[in-house]
């Protein structure tokens, strides 16, 4: 599913833009469903994350969140089942992977800045990567609306940003912004230094993260706890493997 150039780029830089895997109508369908869920869940939105000690930012200020999207509509199935995304995740973690969580995050105007961080508590040895994240862009990511920043190659370092940087909130001289149109999908090795930037526009900057981990690790959202029979019947054998249910 990946070219040799894509594999080499992912290994060297720690991230890979897979292009627009959703067309404009599909993006609209996802955003319409998100609006419905936010309205229905209200203050409970994202509450499935509050039960987990493994999520880093369950109550992050200045963002809207939704969690457990696996069980909230067929429209989300492609966001963790797309063959090219799974092939990219497999390239990072290996064949023994599973979905850890499928969550929505929208940076509100004036908000969204995160420290440069990794999604794993320790450095790793010999490329034994444990986590891999996928950003599905539901809006155009542009230079001033809170696009994710990544410091290429830092997944290969034996230092974490909190230890290496005086202030991980500050701009890094080597960071790059993920700039791409809505519908694009960027997969990144979650050991690479990354973080959200400040949304300087007057509109939310919306995205969904399908976050994967090695199969022997706990999930951010316990899929076996939340899985519904309707979802099981819909996703089939491959989906059951990806969710580890």
C-alpha positions as CSV (number, residue, x, y, z in Angstrom):
1,X,0.0,0.0,0.0
2,X,3.0,2.3,0.5
3,X,5.7,3.2,-1.9
4,X,9.3,2.8,-1.0
5,X,9.7,6.6,-0.9
6,X,6.7,6.8,1.5
7,X,8.2,4.2,3.8
8,X,11.6,6.0,3.8
9,X,10.0,9.4,4.4
10,X,8.0,8.0,7.3
11,X,11.1,6.4,8.8
12,X,13.2,9.5,8.4
13,X,10.8,12.2,9.3
14,X,8.3,10.4,11.6
15,X,5.2,11.4,9.7
16,X,3.6,11.0,6.3
17,X,0.8,12.9,4.5
18,X,-1.4,10.3,2.8
19,X,-3.3,13.0,0.8
20,X,-7.0,13.5,0.6
21,X,-8.6,10.2,1.5
22,X,-12.0,11.9,2.1
23,X,-13.8,13.9,-0.6
24,X,-15.7,17.1,0.2
25,X,-19.0,15.3,0.6
26,X,-17.5,12.7,3.0
27,X,-15.9,15.5,5.1
28,X,-19.3,17.2,5.3
29,X,-21.0,14.0,6.4
30,X,-18.5,13.6,9.2
31,X,-18.8,17.2,10.3
32,X,-22.6,17.0,10.3
33,X,-22.4,14.0,12.5
34,X,-19.9,15.7,14.8
35,X,-22.3,18.7,15.2
36,X,-25.1,16.4,16.1
37,X,-23.1,14.6,18.7
38,X,-21.8,17.8,20.3
39,X,-25.3,19.1,20.5
40,X,-26.7,15.8,22.0
41,X,-23.8,15.2,24.5
42,X,-23.4,18.7,25.8
43,X,-21.2,18.8,28.8
44,X,-20.8,15.0,28.7
45,X,-18.9,15.2,25.4
46,X,-15.7,13.3,25.6
47,X,-16.6,11.7,28.9
48,X,-15.5,8.3,27.9
49,X,-11.9,9.6,28.1
50,X,-12.4,10.7,31.7
51,X,-12.4,7.1,32.9
52,X,-9.0,6.4,31.4
53,X,-5.7,7.1,33.2
54,X,-3.9,6.7,29.9
55,X,-5.3,9.8,28.1
56,X,-3.0,12.9,28.5
57,X,-5.5,15.8,28.0
58,X,-9.0,14.6,28.9
59,X,-10.1,18.1,30.0
60,X,-7.8,20.3,27.8
61,X,-8.9,23.9,28.0
62,X,-10.0,25.6,24.8
63,X,-10.9,22.6,22.8
64,X,-14.0,20.6,22.0
65,X,-13.7,16.8,22.4
66,X,-15.7,13.7,21.6
67,X,-14.7,10.2,22.4
68,X,-15.7,6.6,21.5
69,X,-16.6,7.5,18.0
70,X,-16.3,3.8,17.1
71,X,-19.8,3.3,18.5
72,X,-21.3,6.6,17.3
73,X,-21.9,6.1,13.6
74,X,-21.0,4.2,10.5
75,X,-19.6,7.4,9.1
76,X,-16.6,7.0,11.4
77,X,-15.7,3.4,10.4
78,X,-13.4,4.5,7.6
79,X,-11.4,6.6,10.0
80,X,-9.8,3.6,11.7
81,X,-10.3,1.0,9.0
82,X,-8.9,2.6,5.8
83,X,-6.4,0.1,4.3
84,X,-3.7,2.7,3.6
85,X,-3.9,4.1,7.1
86,X,-3.6,0.6,8.6
87,X,-0.7,-0.2,6.3
88,X,1.1,3.0,7.5
89,X,0.4,2.1,11.2
90,X,1.7,-1.4,10.5
91,X,4.9,0.2,9.1
92,X,5.5,2.0,12.4
93,X,4.3,-0.5,15.0
94,X,4.3,-3.8,13.2
95,X,1.5,-6.3,12.6
96,X,0.6,-6.6,16.4
97,X,-1.3,-3.3,16.7
98,X,-4.8,-2.2,17.7
99,X,-6.9,1.0,17.9
100,X,-6.4,2.7,21.2
101,X,-9.0,5.5,20.7
102,X,-11.0,7.4,18.1
103,X,-11.5,10.9,19.2
104,X,-12.5,14.4,17.9
105,X,-10.5,17.5,18.8
106,X,-11.3,21.0,17.8
107,X,-9.1,24.0,18.7
108,X,-11.3,27.0,19.6
109,X,-10.4,30.5,18.5
110,X,-7.4,31.8,20.5
111,X,-6.8,28.3,22.0
112,X,-5.2,25.0,21.1
113,X,-1.5,25.5,21.9
114,X,0.1,22.4,23.3
115,X,3.6,21.7,24.5
116,X,5.8,19.7,22.2
117,X,5.2,16.2,23.5
118,X,5.2,12.5,22.6
119,X,2.5,10.0,23.2
120,X,4.7,7.6,25.1
121,X,6.1,8.2,28.6
122,X,9.7,7.0,27.8
123,X,12.2,7.0,25.1
124,X,12.4,3.8,23.1
125,X,15.3,1.6,21.9
126,X,16.1,0.1,18.6
127,X,13.0,1.5,16.8
128,X,10.6,-0.6,19.0
129,X,7.8,1.9,18.5
130,X,4.7,1.6,20.6
131,X,2.2,4.2,19.4
132,X,1.1,5.8,16.1
133,X,-1.4,8.5,15.5
134,X,-3.5,9.6,12.6
135,X,-5.0,13.0,12.0
136,X,-8.0,13.3,9.8
137,X,-8.4,16.9,8.7
138,X,-12.0,18.1,8.9
139,X,-11.0,21.7,8.0
140,X,-8.1,23.0,5.9
141,X,-5.0,23.1,8.1
142,X,-3.4,26.5,7.5
143,X,-0.6,28.4,9.1
144,X,-2.8,30.4,11.5
145,X,-5.6,28.1,12.6
146,X,-4.0,25.8,15.1
147,X,-2.4,23.3,12.7
148,X,-0.3,20.5,14.3
149,X,3.4,21.1,14.5
150,X,6.0,18.3,14.2
151,X,9.8,18.3,14.7
152,X,11.0,15.8,12.0
153,X,13.3,13.0,13.1
154,X,12.8,13.4,16.8
155,X,11.3,10.0,17.1
156,X,14.9,8.7,16.8
157,X,16.2,10.7,19.7
158,X,16.9,9.4,23.2
159,X,15.5,12.6,24.8
160,X,12.0,13.7,25.5
161,X,11.0,17.3,24.8
162,X,10.4,18.1,28.5
163,X,13.9,17.1,29.2
164,X,15.6,18.6,26.2
165,X,13.8,21.9,25.9
166,X,13.7,24.9,28.2
167,X,10.1,25.6,27.3
168,X,8.3,23.0,25.1
169,X,5.5,25.6,24.5
170,X,7.8,27.7,22.4
171,X,8.4,27.4,18.7
172,X,11.1,24.9,17.8
173,X,13.6,26.0,15.1
174,X,13.1,22.7,13.2
175,X,9.4,22.3,13.6
176,X,7.1,22.1,10.5
177,X,3.4,22.7,10.4
178,X,1.0,20.2,8.9
179,X,-0.6,22.3,6.2
180,X,-3.1,20.5,4.0
181,X,-6.7,20.7,2.8
182,X,-9.7,19.2,4.5
183,X,-10.1,15.5,3.8
184,X,-6.3,14.9,4.1
185,X,-4.9,12.3,6.4
186,X,-1.5,12.6,8.2
187,X,-0.1,9.6,10.0
188,X,2.8,10.2,12.5
189,X,4.9,8.0,14.7
190,X,3.7,9.2,18.1
191,X,7.3,9.2,19.4
192,X,8.0,12.2,17.3
193,X,7.8,15.6,19.1
194,X,4.5,17.2,18.2
195,X,1.8,19.5,19.5
196,X,-1.1,21.8,18.5
197,X,-0.5,25.4,17.8
198,X,-2.7,28.4,18.6
199,X,-5.8,28.9,16.5
200,X,-5.6,32.6,15.5
201,X,-8.8,32.6,13.5
202,X,-12.5,33.1,14.5
203,X,-13.5,29.5,13.6
204,X,-12.9,26.1,15.2
205,X,-10.1,24.0,13.7
206,X,-11.5,20.4,13.6
207,X,-9.9,17.0,13.3
208,X,-10.3,13.4,14.3
209,X,-7.5,11.3,15.7
210,X,-7.4,7.6,15.2
211,X,-4.7,6.6,17.7
212,X,-3.1,3.1,17.6
213,X,-0.9,1.2,20.0
214,X,1.0,-2.0,20.2
215,X,-1.4,-4.9,20.9
216,X,0.0,-5.7,24.4
217,X,-0.8,-2.2,25.7
218,X,-4.0,-0.9,27.3
219,X,-6.2,1.2,25.1
220,X,-7.1,4.8,25.9
221,X,-10.7,3.9,25.5
222,X,-11.4,0.2,26.5
223,X,-13.0,-1.0,23.3
224,X,-14.3,-4.2,24.9
225,X,-16.1,-2.2,27.6
226,X,-17.8,0.2,25.1
227,X,-18.4,-2.0,22.0
228,X,-22.0,-2.4,21.0
229,X,-23.5,-5.4,19.2
230,X,-24.5,-3.1,16.3
231,X,-20.8,-2.0,15.9
232,X,-19.6,-5.6,16.0
233,X,-22.1,-6.7,13.4
234,X,-21.1,-3.8,11.1
235,X,-17.3,-4.0,11.2
236,X,-16.7,-7.7,10.6
237,X,-13.7,-9.8,11.3
238,X,-11.1,-7.2,10.3
239,X,-12.7,-4.5,12.4
240,X,-12.9,-6.8,15.4
241,X,-9.1,-7.4,15.1
242,X,-8.4,-3.7,14.8
243,X,-10.5,-3.0,17.9
244,X,-9.3,-6.1,19.8
245,X,-12.8,-7.2,20.7
